[in-house]
């Protein structure tokens, strides 16, 4: 009987699973709507008091997205004030929703990602994920890989979608 050979494991294929890049830690959507006068007006003195009275240590080591779900105009300084108080406790804070937060986190990770191991190699970017990976993370990753990878595919080794193949331009 012939020995079963795992050709995928023995191939030069390099796999990238963006789920492996996911930073552990609690994500918090911090909605300031309850800090507005009548739910729609930001009054500076009242807002500053709410910020000063809030126990920022409750956000220790969390990832925070500051938002306002009320239909109100929030001046930029308000988010800056929130960040100035939260930054000594949180791992990261942004203005926006949780998708914006993940986008910022993945942008920083992919920017620092060493792609030298993918030089002239076929690369598969794993598709399915159980963690919230923003679509933009995939586009950032492929943009970073394009100059070095031999070809880039998306999916699983058993069924990939070809995305890019380096052409020999001599």
For each residue, the residues with C-beta under 8 A, 3 or more apart:
1:
2:
3:
4:
5: 10
6: 9 10
7: 10 11
8: 11 13 157 158
9: 6
10: 5 6 7
11: 7 8 122
12: 121 122
13: 8 121 122 123 124 157
14: 117 118 121 122 123 124
15: 123 124 126 157
16: 20 123 124 125 126 141
17: 20 126 129
18: 21 22 106 125 126 129 133 137 138 141
19: 22 126 129 130 131 133
20: 16 17
21: 18 106 109 110 113 137
22: 18 19 131 133
23: 63 91 105 109
24:
25: 61 62 63 91
26: 61 62 63
27: 62 63 64 65 98 101 102
28: 59 62 63 64 65
29: 65 67 97 98
30: 59 64 65 66 67 82 86
31: 34 67 68 69
32: 35 36 66 67 68 74 78 82
33: 36 39 68 69 70 72
34: 31 39
35: 32 42 46 47 50 51
36: 32 33 39 40 41 42 43 47 68 70 72
37: 40 41 42 43 46
38: 41
39: 33 34 36 70 72
40: 36 37 70 71 72
41: 36 37 38 72
42: 35 36 37 47 72 73 74 75 78
43: 36 37 46 47
44: 47 48
45: 48 49
46: 35 37 43 49 50
47: 35 36 42 43 44 50 51 78 81
48: 44 45 51 52 81
49: 45 46 52 53
50: 35 46 47 53 54
51: 35 47 48 54 81 82 85
52: 48 49 85
53: 49 50
54: 50 51 85
55: 58
56: 59 85 86 88 89
57: 60 89
58: 55
59: 28 30 56 62 64 86 89 90
60: 57 89 90
61: 25 26 89 90 91
62: 25 26 27 28 59 89 90 91
63: 23 25 26 27 28 90 91 92 93 101 105
64: 27 28 30 59 86 90 92 93 94 101
65: 27 28 29 30 93 94 95 96 97 98 100 101
66: 30 32 79 82 83 86 93 94 95 96
67: 29 30 31 32 95 96 97
68: 31 32 33 36 72 74
69: 31 33
70: 33 36 39 40
71: 40
72: 33 36 39 40 41 42 68
73: 42
74: 32 42 68 78 79
75: 42 78
76: 79 80
77: 80 81
78: 32 42 47 74 75 81 82
79: 66 74 76 82 83 95
80: 76 77 83 84
81: 47 48 51 77 78 84 85
82: 30 32 51 66 78 79 85 86 93
83: 66 79 80 86 87 93
84: 80 81 87
85: 51 52 54 56 81 82 88
86: 30 56 59 64 66 82 83 89 90 93
87: 83 84 90 93
88: 56 85
89: 56 57 59 60 61 62 86
90: 59 60 61 62 63 64 86 87 93
91: 23 25 61 62 63
92: 63 64 101 104 105
93: 63 64 65 66 82 83 86 87 90
94: 64 65 66 100 101 104
95: 65 66 67 79 100
96: 65 66 67 99 100 101
97: 29 65 67 100 101
98: 27 29 65 101 102 132
99: 96 102 103 132 134
100: 65 94 95 96 97 103 104
101: 27 63 64 65 92 94 96 97 98 104 105
102: 27 98 99 105 106 132 133 134 137
103: 99 100 106 107 134 136 137
104: 92 94 100 101 107 108
105: 23 63 92 101 102 108 109
106: 18 21 102 103 109 110 133 134 136 137 140
107: 103 104 110 111 136 137 140
108: 104 105 111 112
109: 21 23 105 106 112 113
110: 21 106 107 113 137 140 141 144
111: 107 108 140
112: 108 109
113: 21 109 110 141 144
114: 117
115: 118 119 144 145 148
116: 119 148
117: 14 114 121
118: 14 115 121 123 145 148 149
119: 115 116 148 149
120: 148 149 150 166
121: 12 13 14 117 118 149 150
122: 11 12 13 14 149 150 151 152 153
123: 13 14 15 16 118 145 149 150 151 152 153
124: 13 14 15 16 152 153 154 155 156 157 160
125: 16 18 138 141 142 152 153 154 163
126: 15 16 17 18 19 129 155 156
127: 154 155 156
128: 156
129: 17 18 19 126 133
130: 19
131: 19 22
132: 98 99 102
133: 18 19 22 102 106 129 137 138
134: 99 102 103 106 137
135: 138 139
136: 103 106 107 139 140
137: 18 21 102 103 106 107 110 133 134 140 141
138: 18 125 133 135 141 142 154
139: 135 136 142 143
140: 106 107 110 111 136 137 143 144
141: 16 18 110 113 125 137 138 144 145
142: 125 138 139 145 146 152 163 164
143: 139 140 146
144: 110 113 115 140 141 147
145: 115 118 123 141 142 148 149 152
146: 142 143 149 152 164
147: 144
148: 115 116 118 119 120 145
149: 118 119 120 121 122 123 145 146 152 164 166
150: 120 121 122 123 165 166
151: 122 123 162 164 165 166
152: 122 123 124 125 142 145 146 149 162 163 164
153: 122 123 124 125 160 161 162 163
154: 124 125 127 138 160 161 163
155: 124 126 127 159 160 161
156: 124 126 127 128 159 160
157: 8 13 15 124 160
158: 8
159: 155 156
160: 124 153 154 155 156 157
161: 153 154 155
162: 151 152 153 165
163: 125 142 152 153 154
164: 142 146 149 151 152
165: 150 151 162
166: 120 149 150 151
167:
168:
169:
170:
